[in-house]
Amino acid sequence: MNDKKFSFDIDQEAIQALAKVLQDADLTEIEYEDQGRRLRLTRTNSAMMAPSVVSSVVSAPAQEAIAPAEASITPKQHPGALKSPMVGTLYTSPEPGAAPFTKVGNRVNQGDTVFIIEAMKVMNPIKAHTSGTVKEIYFNDASPVEYGDILLIIE
């Protein structure tokens, strides 16, 4: 094993400038490369997730069935909301052309695989956190997802 420590000079001003761009442009990730050195900054902001969830709703007809008392509950507040545990690409079926793991209206049991998220070339099964009926699915097959995005609602 090599005991030599890995180190290189990091331009603190460049990091601060990139962080400002990240914040000002309301980005979640920025990457910069110069002379063979690569720097990637990421941030998580739960307030930023709501617009992306609303814009990628798949099962809009199910919203009409929500009772008026429940209409004020956002997907993020819903107790049956399954959140993405990682950043990656969401797949709804085990392989291209195969039937999806679940659909709106299907009954799932706690521990059932409902999606796969590919992150860094690794396929990660996403399991139901509770038993119930799938009321809404917020992402299509092969969609990019962020950490904390609401993937589906189980009631």
C-alpha positions as CSV (number, residue, x, y, z in Angstrom):
1,M,0.0,0.0,0.0
2,N,1.3,3.4,-0.9
3,D,1.5,5.8,2.1
4,K,1.9,8.9,-0.1
5,K,-0.9,11.4,0.5
6,F,-2.9,12.6,-2.4
7,S,-3.0,16.4,-2.5
8,F,-3.2,19.3,-5.0
9,D,-3.7,23.0,-4.7
10,I,-7.3,24.1,-4.8
11,D,-8.1,27.6,-5.8
12,Q,-10.4,28.8,-3.0
13,E,-11.6,31.8,-5.0
14,A,-12.6,29.5,-7.8
15,I,-14.6,27.3,-5.4
16,Q,-16.3,30.4,-4.0
17,A,-17.1,31.7,-7.5
18,L,-18.6,28.4,-8.5
19,A,-20.6,28.2,-5.3
20,K,-22.0,31.6,-6.0
21,V,-23.0,30.6,-9.6
22,L,-24.6,27.4,-8.2
23,Q,-26.7,29.5,-5.8
24,D,-27.5,32.4,-8.1
25,A,-28.5,30.1,-11.0
26,D,-30.5,27.9,-8.6
27,L,-28.6,24.8,-9.7
28,T,-28.1,21.6,-7.8
29,E,-24.8,20.7,-9.3
30,I,-21.9,22.4,-11.2
31,E,-18.8,20.8,-12.6
32,Y,-15.6,22.6,-13.7
33,E,-12.5,21.2,-15.3
34,D,-9.1,23.0,-15.9
35,Q,-5.7,21.5,-16.7
36,G,-6.8,18.0,-16.0
37,R,-8.3,18.9,-12.6
38,R,-12.0,18.5,-12.1
39,L,-14.1,20.1,-9.4
40,R,-17.8,19.2,-8.9
41,L,-20.0,21.1,-6.4
42,T,-23.4,19.8,-5.4
43,R,-26.1,21.1,-3.1
44,T,-29.5,19.9,-1.9
45,N,-32.4,22.2,-1.3
46,S,-35.7,20.7,-0.4
47,A,-37.6,23.8,-1.5
48,M,-36.3,23.3,-5.0
49,M,-37.9,19.9,-5.5
50,A,-41.5,21.0,-5.5
51,P,-41.5,22.6,-9.1
52,S,-39.8,19.5,-10.6
53,V,-42.3,17.2,-9.0
54,V,-45.3,19.2,-10.2
55,S,-43.9,19.4,-13.8
56,S,-43.3,15.7,-14.0
57,V,-46.7,14.4,-12.8
58,V,-47.6,11.2,-14.7
59,S,-51.0,10.3,-13.2
60,A,-52.9,13.6,-13.4
61,P,-56.4,11.9,-13.6
62,A,-55.9,10.5,-10.1
63,Q,-55.8,14.1,-8.7
64,E,-59.5,14.5,-9.5
65,A,-60.3,11.7,-7.0
66,I,-58.7,13.5,-4.1
67,A,-61.2,14.6,-1.5
68,P,-61.4,18.3,-0.8
69,A,-60.0,17.9,2.7
70,E,-57.0,16.0,1.2
71,A,-56.4,18.5,-1.6
72,S,-54.4,20.8,0.7
73,I,-51.8,18.0,1.4
74,T,-48.8,18.4,-1.0
75,P,-47.1,15.2,-2.2
76,K,-44.1,16.0,0.0
77,Q,-46.3,16.1,3.1
78,H,-48.2,12.9,2.3
79,P,-47.4,10.1,4.7
80,G,-47.3,7.5,1.8
81,A,-44.8,9.5,-0.2
82,L,-41.8,7.4,-1.3
83,K,-38.7,9.7,-1.8
84,S,-35.7,9.0,-3.9
85,P,-32.8,7.9,-1.8
86,M,-30.3,9.0,-4.4
87,V,-29.5,10.9,-7.6
88,G,-29.7,8.8,-10.8
89,T,-31.9,7.5,-13.6
90,L,-35.2,6.0,-12.6
91,Y,-36.4,2.8,-14.4
92,T,-40.0,1.5,-14.0
93,S,-39.3,-2.0,-15.1
94,P,-36.5,-4.6,-14.7
95,E,-35.4,-4.3,-18.3
96,P,-36.4,-2.5,-21.5
97,G,-39.7,-3.8,-22.9
98,A,-40.6,-5.6,-19.7
99,A,-43.8,-4.9,-17.7
100,P,-43.4,-2.1,-15.1
101,F,-42.9,-3.1,-11.4
102,T,-46.1,-1.3,-10.5
103,K,-48.8,1.0,-11.9
104,V,-51.3,3.4,-10.5
105,G,-54.0,1.4,-8.8
106,N,-51.8,-1.6,-8.0
107,R,-51.5,-3.0,-4.5
108,V,-47.9,-3.2,-3.2
109,N,-46.5,-4.7,0.0
110,Q,-43.8,-3.2,2.1
111,G,-40.4,-4.4,0.6
112,D,-41.7,-4.9,-2.9
113,T,-39.4,-3.4,-5.6
114,V,-41.3,-0.5,-7.3
115,F,-38.4,1.0,-9.3
116,I,-34.8,0.8,-10.1
117,I,-32.5,3.8,-9.9
118,E,-29.2,3.6,-11.8
119,A,-26.5,5.5,-10.1
120,M,-22.8,5.3,-11.3
121,K,-23.6,2.2,-13.4
122,V,-25.1,0.4,-10.4
123,M,-28.8,-0.7,-10.5
124,N,-30.4,0.0,-7.1
125,P,-33.8,-1.5,-6.3
126,I,-36.2,0.9,-4.7
127,K,-38.6,-0.8,-2.4
128,A,-42.0,0.2,-1.1
129,H,-41.7,1.7,2.4
130,T,-45.2,0.6,3.3
131,S,-48.0,-1.6,2.1
132,G,-51.0,-0.1,0.2
133,T,-52.3,1.0,-3.2
134,V,-50.2,3.1,-5.6
135,K,-52.2,6.3,-6.0
136,E,-49.7,8.4,-8.1
137,I,-46.4,7.9,-9.9
138,Y,-44.5,11.1,-10.5
139,F,-41.8,10.0,-13.0
140,N,-41.7,8.3,-16.4
141,D,-39.3,5.5,-17.3
142,A,-35.7,6.6,-17.8
143,S,-36.3,9.9,-16.0
144,P,-33.5,11.6,-14.0
145,V,-34.3,11.9,-10.3
146,E,-32.7,13.9,-7.5
147,Y,-32.2,12.9,-3.9
148,G,-35.5,13.5,-2.0
149,D,-37.7,13.7,-5.1
150,I,-41.2,12.2,-4.5
151,L,-41.3,9.1,-6.7
152,L,-44.8,7.8,-5.9
153,I,-47.6,7.9,-3.3
154,I,-48.9,4.8,-1.6
155,E,-52.2,4.9,0.4
